[in-house]
Structures are given as structure tokens and as C-alpha cells.
Amino acid sequence: MAQRTESSIVIPASPAAVLDVVADVASYPEWTPEIRSVEVLSEDDGWAEQVRFSLEAGPVKDTYTLAYDWDVDEDGAGTVSWHLVEGGVLKAMDGSYLLERVDGGTKVTYALGVDVRLPMLGAMKRAAEKRIVEGALQGLAGRVRS
């Protein structure tokens, strides 16, 4: 899974405010169009460790579990990353949010790599990744602003 889709957005809020929304994993279906349901399976000090998701992103539909790593500072800057623990259609999903303080707010860079068990053209897989990444960034920005 060498290829990844990546995109960035600047959100006019502090890294801590952005991190608060990212860390509220259970609310993802409210602002991420492709996420249909979320179940937090385990936490460590209030940070989600393992989470089960139901996803519908174009041709990619699956229920899967991700393990999270929270490498963030007290001010909210840093990286939230995840990798696939188990999935049905998905055989790999690695991603991250990088939160950086910039003039005017927080630059959020979302990187995502997905691999599926079913034969799928690379262009279709990249389109699904792009749909997930762009939808999540726009949803995150909207959620932080609300």
C-alpha cells in the first residue's frame, strides 16, 4: 500500500479546539458523510484506542476496526494516526491527521491509504480515498466552526 491520498485545510481555530472534535470519535457520523456508525471498543485515559466503524464510500463498504495512536501536545498540535486491526473488504487502512498551529488557526493534513481484498482499479480506490479525505476535512472544519 505505497500510495496514499493527502489533503490539507486551514481551520480558523486553535489546535486544541480541532483536536477536541477529532478526539470525539463517537460523533464522526454526525460530520463525516461516509461514516455510518461508530462503536468505541476501548479507551486509554479518555483517548479512543480501538474503534469499530461502518463505512460507505462509493464502491468501498465495510465494517472494520481501527487502532489509534495519539501523539499530541497539550496545546493540541501533533499527530493522530490509525491502522486497521480487522476488516471485511478492507485489508489495510492507514491514516493520520497532522495538526499544526499556523497564522489564522490550525493546518490539518489528512493522509489516508486504503487497500481492499476485492479486485478494484487503482483509480476507483484513489477516488474512494479522495472522497473520504475531502469529506472528512470539510466536515471537520464545519464541526469545529459550529
PyMOL commands that set and color helices and strands:
alter all, ss='L'
color gray80, all
select helices_A, chain A and resi 15-23+25-31+122-145
alter helices_A, ss='H'
color red, helices_A
select strands_A, chain A and resi 5-11+35-44+47-57+60-72+78-87+90-102+105-116
alter strands_A, ss='S'
color yellow, strands_A
deselect
rebuild
show_as cartoon
